[in-house]
Amino acid sequence: MMTAATALPLLGLRITAGPVELRGVTDDLIVPLAELAVAGIHDADFMPFYTPWSLTPPAEMPRSMGQFHWGQRARFSVASWGADLAVFYDGDLVGVQGISTHDYLITRTAETGSWLSRRHQGKGIGTAMRQVICAFAFDCLDAQEITSAAYADNPASLAVSRKCGYTENGCELRSRMGKRAILQRIVLKPAGLVRYEHELTAEGLVEFRRSIGLDLADEAS
Ligand SMILES: CC(C)(COP(=O)(O)OP(=O)(O)OC[C@H]1O[C@@H](n2cnc3c(N)ncnc32)[C@H](O)[C@@H]1OP(=O)(O)O)[C@@H](O)C(=O)NCCC(=O)NCCS
């Protein structure tokens, strides 16, 4: 059957590991994700994100959330792609786990980023979903390195990274909402990954690999 995933395999990607499921953000998930974000992600006096999108007024969040994901779809190319996947835990939508790349066929490196609605934080879900996306990138997409970063005053994000096996990779100074902030960069190689207790399975993988330019050379020969 032809669906939107025929045009963009990202939309048909479904990665499952025990209670964790990461799914391409189809249109039906946009408003539920906006509602999760409006319910709260962080304290009012703290900003974990480079772009302060979480401060979007509640009434504008559904459109803003949609435009972000539609923009990601529109820009998806072999040269530069991002996959912000909806995270379900025990069947409940809880947040987003993203991975993004530039020139992936050459660099084989990808950057992770994530958020959970506040009521789902502090229960190990952030660690589990990061372990799953890293295992997916290494095992299913042939990644050789994964990077990430968090502001030095974001202990939960840095703790998740440490638990997954990332190591420190230098600091940068950034302007965060007009104030100076230290950004801690981190990096993970395949041998360093502390794996999730559940094996993953990936539905739509053959199509997704092809959409990011993997396997095309094999097919041509
Ligand atoms: C970062 C985030 C995804 C982590 O998800 P989570 O489910 O809360 O993480 P986990 O429960 O798996 O682990 C959190 C760890 O941080 C630790 N932690 C949390 N707050 C902490 C604090 N103030 N000081 C020290 N450690 C802290 C917890 O103790 C836990 O480690 P432990 O299991 O070894 O005890 C989630 O908190 C979130 O969405 N935060 C807001 C958005 C954000 O910061 N995104 C990342 C941007 S870089």
The ligand as a MOL file (V3000), in Angstrom:
LIG
                    3D

  0  0  0     0  0            999 V3000
M  V30 BEGIN CTAB
M  V30 COUNTS 48 50 0 0 0
M  V30 BEGIN ATOM
M  V30 1 C 17.3520 15.2010 29.6520 0
M  V30 2 C 16.1660 14.2360 29.7240 0
M  V30 3 C 15.7800 13.7810 28.3140 0
M  V30 4 C 16.5920 13.0370 30.5830 0
M  V30 5 O 15.5170 12.1230 30.6590 0
M  V30 6 P 15.1260 11.3930 32.0470 0
M  V30 7 O 14.1680 10.3290 31.7390 0
M  V30 8 O 14.7190 12.4470 33.0070 0
M  V30 9 O 16.5240 10.7630 32.4340 0
M  V30 10 P 16.7900 9.4560 33.3160 0
M  V30 11 O 15.7140 9.2990 34.3290 0
M  V30 12 O 17.0450 8.3200 32.3890 0
M  V30 13 O 18.1810 9.8290 33.9990 0
M  V30 14 C 18.3510 11.0980 34.5870 0
M  V30 15 C 19.6210 11.0810 35.4010 0
M  V30 16 O 19.9350 12.4150 35.7250 0
M  V30 17 C 20.1750 12.4880 37.0920 0
M  V30 18 N 19.8030 13.8180 37.5280 0
M  V30 19 C 18.6220 14.4450 37.3410 0
M  V30 20 N 18.6520 15.6640 37.9290 0
M  V30 21 C 19.8740 15.7920 38.4690 0
M  V30 22 C 20.4990 16.8080 39.2280 0
M  V30 23 N 19.8880 17.9470 39.4970 0
M  V30 24 N 21.7850 16.6050 39.6190 0
M  V30 25 C 22.4330 15.4700 39.3340 0
M  V30 26 N 21.8730 14.4430 38.6150 0
M  V30 27 C 20.6160 14.6250 38.2240 0
M  V30 28 C 19.3040 11.4340 37.6940 0
M  V30 29 O 19.7550 11.1010 38.9720 0
M  V30 30 C 19.4730 10.3100 36.6890 0
M  V30 31 O 20.6710 9.6060 36.8880 0
M  V30 32 P 20.6920 8.2180 37.7340 0
M  V30 33 O 19.7210 7.2780 37.0550 0
M  V30 34 O 22.1050 7.7730 37.6200 0
M  V30 35 O 20.2530 8.5770 39.1020 0
M  V30 36 C 14.9300 14.8820 30.4090 0
M  V30 37 O 15.2480 15.1950 31.7330 0
M  V30 38 C 14.4410 16.1300 29.6840 0
M  V30 39 O 13.6370 16.0300 28.7860 0
M  V30 40 N 14.9140 17.3230 30.1420 0
M  V30 41 C 14.4630 18.5760 29.5560 0
M  V30 42 C 14.9350 18.7190 28.1140 0
M  V30 43 C 16.4220 18.5410 27.9920 0
M  V30 44 O 17.2030 18.9340 28.8510 0
M  V30 45 N 16.8220 17.9330 26.8630 0
M  V30 46 C 18.2120 17.7050 26.5670 0
M  V30 47 C 18.7810 18.9250 25.9490 0
M  V30 48 S 20.5410 18.7380 25.7910 0
M  V30 END ATOM
M  V30 BEGIN BOND
M  V30 1 1 1 2
M  V30 2 1 2 3
M  V30 3 1 2 4
M  V30 4 1 2 36
M  V30 5 1 4 5
M  V30 6 1 5 6
M  V30 7 2 6 7
M  V30 8 1 6 8
M  V30 9 1 6 9
M  V30 10 1 9 10
M  V30 11 2 10 11
M  V30 12 1 10 12
M  V30 13 1 10 13
M  V30 14 1 13 14
M  V30 15 1 14 15
M  V30 16 1 15 16
M  V30 17 1 15 30
M  V30 18 1 16 17
M  V30 19 1 17 18
M  V30 20 1 17 28
M  V30 21 1 18 19
M  V30 22 1 18 27
M  V30 23 2 19 20
M  V30 24 1 20 21
M  V30 25 1 21 22
M  V30 26 2 21 27
M  V30 27 1 22 23
M  V30 28 2 22 24
M  V30 29 1 24 25
M  V30 30 2 25 26
M  V30 31 1 26 27
M  V30 32 1 28 29
M  V30 33 1 28 30
M  V30 34 1 30 31
M  V30 35 1 31 32
M  V30 36 2 32 33
M  V30 37 1 32 34
M  V30 38 1 32 35
M  V30 39 1 36 37
M  V30 40 1 36 38
M  V30 41 2 38 39
M  V30 42 1 38 40
M  V30 43 1 40 41
M  V30 44 1 41 42
M  V30 45 1 42 43
M  V30 46 2 43 44
M  V30 47 1 43 45
M  V30 48 1 45 46
M  V30 49 1 46 47
M  V30 50 1 47 48
M  V30 END BOND
M  V30 END CTAB
M  END
